[in-house]
Amino acid sequence: MPPFFTCEPPPPRRLPAAESRKTRVLVLYHPGLLTLLGLFLLFPVHTLALEFDQALSRMMAENQRIAASRSAMEQREAEEKAARGLYYPKVQVSASWTHMDAPLEVELGALGAMTGQLIHTLHPGLPPQQIAAIAGQMPQSHRLQDQNFIKSDLTLSWPVYTGGKITAANRAAEVRRRLSIHESEGLTDQMFSELVRLYFGVRLADAVVKVRCEVHEGMKQHLHQAMRLEETGMIALAERLHAQVAAEEADREYKKAVRDAEIARTALKTLIACEDKVQPLSPLFFNRNIPDLDHFTEKARSQNAILRQLHQQQDLAAAGLQMEKSAYRPEIFLFGTRALAQDDLTALDPQWAAGVGARFTLFDGFARPGKVAAADALSRQVRQLHAQAIRDVETLVESRYQSLMQAIEQIDALAASRTFAREYLRVRTRAFEEGFATSLDVVDAEMALSRVQIAHLQALFAFDLALAKLLEAAGDTQAFEQYRKQAEKEAEIP
């Protein structure tokens, strides 16, 4: 019974004579129906019934944490593409307009005297007046650059050898992309286990509500019988009071179960990003066909998300070490430039130029040895963490496998207890009706049956959650649906 329905209808209520006859018949036929319909009309409650695979698809599509992990993967892919650009030349265009305080000029006054001496040396027979006339024609100054000028250049630079820096940068970008994939897979596995916990937790809570409701109804009937037997003098007042206390306790437990179910349902709604009331359709299940421990251990060694991330961290640390060691090697590059605006070029500015260059750091304050040592220490640290993580994951797999086996044992142990508790309640109820048993006997039998039923449901839930946790540790959550579809459902288990 869904927890948003009450366990009992309110007392019948008659409508005023002015209201319709048809409505009056409905209210007399089912007390509380009009009230329920009115509430749904004023405050409509939309219920979204979902199978487990539908809830999983919705979570993968709508959950913002998973969406954020996909965005992180896209970021790393873009960074990897950007790192490939380091292999190619860089072409840039620059332009500028400049205003100086005065034109740039070269004084040529001394050049005129030097020119006269040179002419006299080369032509000693020329008259001094003619030599002076020729030298006087020389300008007093020469303008190299106007006061306002425009400069525009096209430049190219191409690193042809960087000592391994570009290779290391591209390797690191590729590793970060793969690392983001494994991080997303790890998050997805965690969210999958959380979905199993909340989805089947709601299913468990609804089943507990149903059990508590049945106990509540049983205690009410028992109280009614006790009151009749007290009236006939067959039982004492204490027997009837005991039945009344048991009925009130059952009512409290039922209301508490309803609240617990609503809390669990709210958490599930948040996980799958749903505004409507969620009603899980897939029942709790139980599957005995579980492989041995070695099967899950082997899968964990190759598929566990944490181990995969640490493996990528090793590659990333190796790329960082390669990057630091490249500082001991020279850099060789090609360069070229061409003037696009040539009108304002001076006599000293070329129209184009090209060449090759080299750069090597001779001394940097002993920074290089320290950086290489730090990168090497980081690489060793990640290797040590990876080795320890393998042992930790194997221990985790074994622990969760034992939890799964424990749940199977609990389900098997509770099978006989459920059969006995049902029969014991039937016998005690009949004996109380005949006057051969006390109210305490009936209440104890009813409570014992409810405890066994709830323990059985909890054992099924523990199995489902332990299976999801085990598959998460093994990195094989995709196999959960196969186990679920081949399993026994809660209604099929005796």
C-alpha positions in Angstrom: 0.0 0.0 0.0 1.5 3.3 -1.0 2.3 5.5 2.1 0.3 8.5 0.8 -3.0 6.6 1.4 -4.3 6.4 4.9 -4.7 3.0 6.5 -8.4 3.7 7.4 -11.0 6.0 6.0 -12.5 8.9 8.1 -15.9 8.4 9.6 -18.9 8.9 7.3 -20.2 12.5 6.8 -23.6 13.5 5.5 -23.8 16.5 3.1 -26.4 19.3 3.5 -29.8 18.7 1.7 -28.9 21.4 -0.9 -26.2 19.3 -2.4 -26.8 16.9 -5.2 -28.3 13.5 -4.6 -25.6 11.8 -6.7 -22.8 13.2 -4.6 -24.7 12.2 -1.4 -24.8 8.6 -2.6 -21.1 8.6 -3.3 -20.3 9.8 0.2 -22.5 7.3 1.9 -21.1 4.5 -0.3 -17.4 5.3 0.4 -16.7 7.6 3.4 -13.9 10.0 2.7 -14.0 9.7 -1.1 -15.2 13.2 -1.7 -12.6 14.6 0.7 -9.9 12.6 -1.2 -11.2 13.8 -4.5 -11.3 17.4 -3.3 -7.7 17.3 -2.1 -6.6 15.9 -5.5 -8.5 18.7 -7.3 -7.1 21.4 -5.1 -3.6 20.0 -4.7 -3.0 17.5 -7.5 -0.3 14.9 -6.7 1.4 13.5 -9.8 2.9 10.1 -9.3 5.7 8.9 -11.5 5.9 5.1 -11.6 9.3 4.0 -12.6 11.0 0.7 -13.2 14.6 0.5 -11.9 16.1 0.8 -15.4 13.9 3.9 -16.1 15.1 5.5 -12.9 18.7 4.8 -13.8 18.2 6.4 -17.3 16.6 9.4 -15.7 19.4 9.8 -13.2 22.1 9.5 -15.9 20.3 12.2 -17.9 19.2 14.6 -15.2 21.5 14.4 -12.3 23.8 17.5 -12.2 26.8 15.8 -10.6 26.9 13.4 -13.6 26.3 16.3 -16.0 29.3 18.1 -14.3 31.5 15.0 -14.9 30.6 15.0 -18.6 31.5 18.7 -18.8 34.8 17.9 -17.2 35.5 15.3 -19.9 34.6 17.8 -22.6 37.1 20.3 -21.0 39.9 17.7 -21.0 39.2 16.9 -24.6 39.4 20.5 -25.6 42.7 20.9 -23.6 44.1 17.9 -25.5 43.3 19.5 -28.8 44.9 22.7 -27.6 48.1 20.8 -26.6 48.4 19.5 -30.2 48.8 23.0 -31.4 52.2 23.2 -29.8 53.6 21.1 -32.6 52.6 23.7 -35.2 54.1 27.1 -36.1 52.7 30.3 -34.6 51.8 33.1 -37.1 51.0 36.5 -35.7 50.1 39.9 -37.3 50.9 43.1 -35.5 50.1 46.7 -36.3 50.8 50.0 -34.6 50.4 53.7 -35.2 53.1 55.9 -33.5 53.3 59.6 -32.9 56.8 61.0 -31.8 57.7 64.3 -30.4 59.8 65.1 -33.5 60.8 63.3 -36.7 63.9 61.1 -36.5 66.7 62.8 -38.4 70.4 62.4 -39.0 72.6 65.5 -39.0 74.8 65.6 -42.3 76.7 68.9 -41.7 80.0 67.2 -41.0 79.4 65.0 -44.0 79.7 68.0 -46.4 83.3 68.8 -45.3 84.2 65.2 -45.6 82.7 65.1 -49.1 84.9 68.2 -50.1 88.1 66.5 -48.9 87.2 63.3 -50.7 86.6 65.2 -54.0 89.9 67.1 -53.6 91.7 63.8 -53.0 90.2 62.1 -56.0 90.4 65.2 -58.3 93.2 67.4 -57.1 93.0 69.6 -60.3 89.5 70.9 -59.6 89.3 74.5 -58.4 88.4 75.0 -54.7 85.3 77.1 -55.7 83.9 74.1 -57.7 84.7 71.7 -54.9 82.9 74.0 -52.4 79.9 74.2 -54.7 79.6 70.5 -55.0 80.0 70.0 -51.2 77.4 72.7 -50.6 74.8 70.8 -52.5 74.8 68.1 -49.7 71.8 68.3 -47.4 72.3 69.3 -43.8 70.2 66.5 -42.5 68.4 63.3 -43.5 65.0 62.2 -42.2 64.9 58.6 -41.2 61.4 58.4 -39.7 58.4 60.8 -39.9 56.8 62.1 -36.8 53.8 59.9 -37.4 54.2 56.5 -38.9 52.5 53.1 -39.2 54.2 49.8 -38.7 52.6 46.3 -39.5 54.4 43.0 -39.5 53.7 39.3 -40.1 55.8 37.1 -37.8 56.3 33.4 -37.7 57.9 31.2 -34.9 58.2 27.5 -35.0 59.8 25.4 -32.3 61.5 22.5 -34.0 63.1 21.0 -30.9 62.2 21.7 -27.2 64.0 18.9 -25.5 60.7 16.9 -25.0 58.6 19.7 -23.6 55.9 19.6 -26.3 55.8 15.8 -26.3 55.4 15.7 -22.5 52.7 18.4 -22.6 50.7 16.4 -25.2 51.2 13.2 -23.2 50.0 14.9 -20.0 46.9 16.3 -21.8 46.0 12.9 -23.2 46.4 11.3 -19.7 44.2 14.0 -18.2 41.5 13.2 -20.7 41.7 9.5 -19.9 41.7 10.3 -16.2 38.6 12.4 -16.5 36.9 9.4 -18.2 37.8 7.1 -15.3 36.7 9.7 -12.8 33.4 10.0 -14.5 33.1 6.2 -14.5 33.9 6.1 -10.8 31.3 8.8 -10.1 28.7 6.9 -12.1 29.4 3.7 -10.2 29.0 5.5 -6.9 25.8 7.1 -8.1 24.5 3.7 -9.3 25.0 2.3 -5.8 23.3 5.3 -4.3 20.4 4.8 -6.7 20.1 1.2 -5.6 20.1 2.2 -2.0 17.4 4.9 -2.4 15.2 3.2 -5.1 15.0 -0.1 -3.2 15.0 1.8 0.1 11.7 3.4 -1.0 10.5 -0.1 -2.1 11.4 -1.4 1.4 9.8 1.5 3.1 6.6 1.0 1.2 6.6 -2.7 2.1 7.2 -1.9 5.8 4.2 0.5 5.6 2.1 -2.3 4.3 3.2 -4.6 7.1 2.6 -1.9 9.7 -0.8 -1.2 8.3 -1.7 -4.9 8.4 -0.5 -5.0 12.1 -2.5 -1.9 12.8 -5.7 -3.5 11.3 -5.0 -6.7 13.2 -4.6 -4.9 16.5 -7.8 -2.9 15.9 -9.7 -6.1 15.2 -8.1 -7.7 18.3 -9.1 -4.7 20.4 -12.7 -4.9 19.1 -12.8 -8.6 20.0 -11.4 -7.8 23.4 -14.0 -5.2 24.1 -16.8 -7.7 23.2 -15.3 -10.4 25.4 -15.0 -7.9 28.2 -18.6 -7.0 27.9 -19.6 -10.7 28.2 -17.3 -11.1 31.2 -15.0 -13.6 29.4 -11.8 -11.5 30.0 -10.7 -9.0 32.6 -10.2 -5.3 32.2 -6.5 -5.7 32.1 -6.8 -7.9 29.0 -8.8 -5.2 27.2 -6.4 -2.5 28.3 -3.5 -4.5 27.0 -5.2 -4.9 23.6 -5.8 -1.1 23.6 -2.2 -0.3 24.3 -1.1 -2.7 21.6 -3.4 -1.0 19.1 -2.1 2.4 20.0 1.5 1.2 19.6 0.7 -0.3 16.2 -0.8 3.0 15.2 2.4 4.9 16.2 4.6 2.4 14.3 2.4 2.7 11.2 2.6 6.5 11.2 6.3 6.4 11.8 6.7 4.0 8.8 4.7 6.4 6.6 7.0 9.3 7.6 10.1 7.2 6.9 8.8 6.2 3.5 8.2 9.9 2.6 11.7 10.8 3.7 13.2 8.0 1.5 11.0 9.1 -1.4 12.2 12.7 -1.1 15.8 11.5 -1.3 15.1 9.4 -4.4 13.4 12.4 -6.1 16.4 14.5 -5.5 18.8 11.9 -6.8 16.9 11.5 -10.1 15.9 15.2 -10.4 12.2 14.6 -10.4 9.5 16.9 -9.1 6.7 14.4 -9.0 6.1 11.7 -6.4 8.1 8.6 -7.3 6.6 5.2 -7.1 9.2 2.4 -7.6 7.7 -0.6 -9.6 10.7 -3.0 -9.5 10.4 -5.2 -6.4 13.2 -6.3 -4.1 14.9 -9.4 -5.4 17.1 -12.3 -4.4 19.5 -14.3 -6.6 21.5 -17.3 -5.5 23.6 -17.6 -8.7 26.5 -15.5 -7.5 30.0 -16.3 -8.8 32.8 -17.0 -6.4 35.0 -14.4 -4.8 37.9 -14.8 -7.3 35.6 -13.7 -10.2 34.9 -10.3 -8.6 38.5 -9.9 -7.4 39.9 -10.4 -11.0 37.4 -7.9 -12.4 38.3 -5.4 -9.7 42.0 -5.6 -10.6 41.3 -4.6 -14.2 38.1 -2.5 -14.0 38.0 -0.8 -10.6 37.6 2.9 -11.2 40.0 3.9 -8.4 42.8 1.6 -9.7 42.3 3.0 -13.2 42.6 6.5 -12.0 45.8 5.7 -10.1 47.2 4.1 -13.2 46.5 7.3 -15.1 48.1 9.3 -12.3 51.2 7.2 -12.8 51.3 8.2 -16.5 50.7 11.8 -15.6 53.6 11.8 -13.1 55.9 10.2 -15.7 54.9 13.0 -18.1 55.7 15.6 -15.5 59.1 14.0 -14.9 59.8 14.1 -18.6 58.8 17.8 -18.7 61.2 18.7 -15.9 64.1 16.8 -17.4 63.6 18.6 -20.7 65.0 21.8 -19.0 68.5 20.3 -19.4 68.2 20.4 -23.2 68.4 23.3 -25.6 65.5 24.7 -27.6 65.8 25.2 -31.3 63.3 27.3 -33.3 62.7 28.9 -36.7 61.5 32.4 -37.1 60.6 34.8 -39.8 59.1 38.3 -40.3 57.7 40.4 -43.2 56.7 44.0 -43.2 53.2 44.5 -44.4 53.2 48.3 -44.3 56.4 49.3 -46.2 55.8 53.0 -46.8 57.1 54.1 -43.4 60.1 51.7 -43.3 63.4 53.3 -42.5 66.6 52.6 -44.3 67.6 50.3 -41.5 64.4 48.2 -41.5 64.3 45.1 -43.7 61.2 44.2 -45.7 61.6 40.6 -44.6 63.9 38.4 -42.5 64.2 34.7 -41.6 66.5 32.6 -39.5 67.0 29.9 -36.9 67.7 30.3 -33.2 68.7 28.3 -30.2 68.1 28.9 -26.5 69.7 27.2 -23.5 69.6 28.1 -19.8 73.0 27.8 -18.3 72.1 28.6 -14.7 68.8 29.1 -13.0 69.7 29.1 -9.4 69.6 25.3 -9.0 65.9 25.2 -9.7 66.1 22.4 -12.3 67.6 19.8 -10.0 65.0 20.5 -7.4 62.1 20.3 -9.8 63.4 17.0 -11.3 63.8 15.5 -7.8 60.2 16.6 -6.8 58.8 15.1 -10.0 60.6 11.8 -9.4 59.4 11.7 -5.8 55.8 12.3 -7.0 56.2 9.4 -9.5 57.4 7.1 -6.7 54.5 8.2 -4.5 51.9 7.4 -7.1 53.4 4.0 -7.7 53.3 3.2 -4.0 49.7 4.4 -3.7 48.7 2.2 -6.6 50.3 -0.8 -5.0 48.5 -0.1 -1.7 45.2 0.6 -3.5 45.3 -2.9 -5.1 45.4 -4.5 -1.7 42.7 -2.2 -0.4 40.4 -2.9 -3.3 40.9 -6.6 -2.9 40.0 -6.3 0.8 37.0 -4.2 -0.1 35.8 -6.7 -2.6 36.1 -9.5 -0.1 34.3 -7.5 2.6 31.4 -6.7 0.3 31.3 -10.3 -1.0 30.9 -11.5 2.6 28.2 -9.0 3.2 26.3 -10.4 0.2 26.8 -14.0 1.5 25.5 -12.9 4.9 22.4 -11.5 3.3 21.8 -14.8 1.5 22.1 -16.7 4.8 19.7 -14.3 6.5 17.1 -14.8 3.8 17.4 -18.6 4.1 17.2 -18.5 7.9 14.1 -16.3 7.9 12.1 -18.6 5.5 11.1 -21.1 8.2 10.5 -18.3 10.7 8.0 -16.6 8.5 6.0 -19.8 8.1 6.1 -20.5 11.8 5.1 -17.0 12.8 2.0 -17.0 10.5 0.8 -20.3 11.9 1.5 -19.3 15.5 -0.5 -16.1 15.0 -3.5 -18.0 13.6 -3.4 -20.5 16.5 -3.2 -17.8 19.1 -5.9 -15.7 17.6 -8.3 -18.6 17.5 -7.4 -19.6 21.0 -8.1 -16.1 22.2 -11.5 -16.1 20.5 -12.3 -19.4 22.4 -11.0 -18.0 25.7 -8.0 -20.3 25.9 -5.3 -17.6 25.3 -4.7 -14.1 26.7 -4.4 -10.8 24.8 -0.7 -10.8 25.5 -0.4 -14.1 23.5 -2.1 -12.6 20.5 -0.1 -9.3 20.6 3.1 -11.2 21.0 2.3 -13.4 18.0 1.3 -10.4 15.9 4.4 -8.5 16.8 6.6 -11.6 16.1 5.1 -12.0 12.7 5.7 -8.4 11.8 9.2 -8.5 13.0 10.0 -11.6 10.9 8.3 -10.0 7.8 10.2 -6.8 8.2 13.5 -8.7 8.9 12.9 -10.6 5.7 12.3 -7.4 3.7 15.4 -5.9 5.2 17.4 -9.0 4.3 16.3 -8.7 0.7 17.2 -5.0 0.7 20.6 -5.8 2.2 21.2 -8.3 -0.6 20.3 -5.9 -3.3 22.5 -3.1 -1.8 25.4 -5.5 -1.1 25.2 -6.7 -4.7 25.4 -3.2 -6.0 28.3 -2.3 -3.7 30.1 -5.4 -4.7 29.7 -4.7 -8.4 30.8 -1.1 -7.8 34.0 -2.3 -6.2 34.5 -4.7 -9.1 33.8 -2.0 -11.7 31.0 -4.1 -13.2 27.8 -2.3 -12.3 26.4 -3.1 -15.8 25.9 -6.7 -14.6 23.4 -5.6 -12.0 20.5 -5.7 -14.4 21.4 -9.2 -15.5 21.3 -10.4 -11.9 18.1 -8.6 -11.2 16.2 -9.9 -14.2 17.2 -13.5 -13.4 16.3 -13.2 -9.7 13.4 -14.2 -7.6 11.1 -11.3 -6.7 10.0 -10.5 -3.1 6.4 -11.8 -3.8 7.8 -15.1 -5.1 9.9 -15.9 -2.1 8.0 -18.1 0.5 
